Amino acid sequence: MTEKNRILLSSVSGLALCTVGGYRIFTNNLEAMSILVAYIFLICGLIGFVSSVIKLFRTS
């Protein structure tokens, strides 16, 4: 697996974490997940997505 593929995979996973956290916060449909875990998912997913996109642009 090349370096760019790994970075793309990490950016997609960060976006997925951010989406799940935001979905729980804004719609309140996932009652099994606590609101604290949703905020942790949102923040960590956003940080991971942004850092991997920055790393992707630097590895050209």
C-alpha positions as CSV (number, residue, x, y, z in Angstrom):
1,M,0.0,0.0,0.0
2,T,1.5,3.3,-1.0
3,E,1.8,6.3,1.3
4,K,-0.9,8.3,-0.6
5,N,-3.4,5.4,-0.2
6,R,-2.8,5.2,3.6
7,I,-3.2,9.0,3.9
8,L,-6.5,8.8,1.9
9,L,-7.7,6.0,4.1
10,S,-7.0,7.9,7.2
11,S,-8.7,11.0,5.9
12,V,-11.8,9.0,5.0
13,S,-11.9,7.4,8.5
14,G,-11.5,10.8,10.1
15,L,-14.4,12.2,8.1
16,A,-16.5,9.1,9.1
17,L,-15.8,9.7,12.8
18,C,-16.7,13.4,12.4
19,T,-19.9,12.5,10.6
20,V,-21.0,10.0,13.2
21,G,-20.4,12.5,16.0
22,G,-22.1,15.3,14.2
23,Y,-25.1,13.0,13.4
24,R,-25.5,12.2,17.0
25,I,-25.2,15.8,18.2
26,F,-27.5,17.4,15.6
27,T,-30.2,14.7,15.2
28,N,-30.2,12.9,18.6
29,N,-31.1,9.6,16.8
30,L,-28.3,7.5,18.4
31,E,-29.5,7.5,22.0
32,A,-27.1,4.6,22.9
33,M,-24.1,6.9,22.3
34,S,-23.6,9.5,25.1
35,I,-23.2,13.1,24.1
36,L,-19.7,13.2,25.5
37,V,-18.6,10.4,23.2
38,A,-20.2,12.2,20.3
39,Y,-18.3,15.4,21.0
40,I,-15.0,13.3,21.3
41,F,-15.8,11.7,17.9
42,L,-16.5,15.1,16.3
43,I,-13.4,16.8,17.6
44,C,-11.0,13.9,17.0
45,G,-12.5,13.1,13.5
46,L,-12.1,16.8,12.5
47,I,-8.5,17.0,13.7
48,G,-7.6,13.7,12.0
49,F,-9.3,14.7,8.7
50,V,-7.6,18.1,8.6
51,S,-4.2,16.8,9.5
52,S,-4.4,14.0,6.9
53,V,-5.5,16.4,4.2
54,I,-2.6,18.7,5.0
55,K,-0.2,15.7,4.9
56,L,-1.6,14.6,1.6
57,F,-0.9,18.0,0.0
58,R,2.6,18.0,1.4
59,T,3.5,14.5,0.0
60,S,3.3,15.4,-3.7
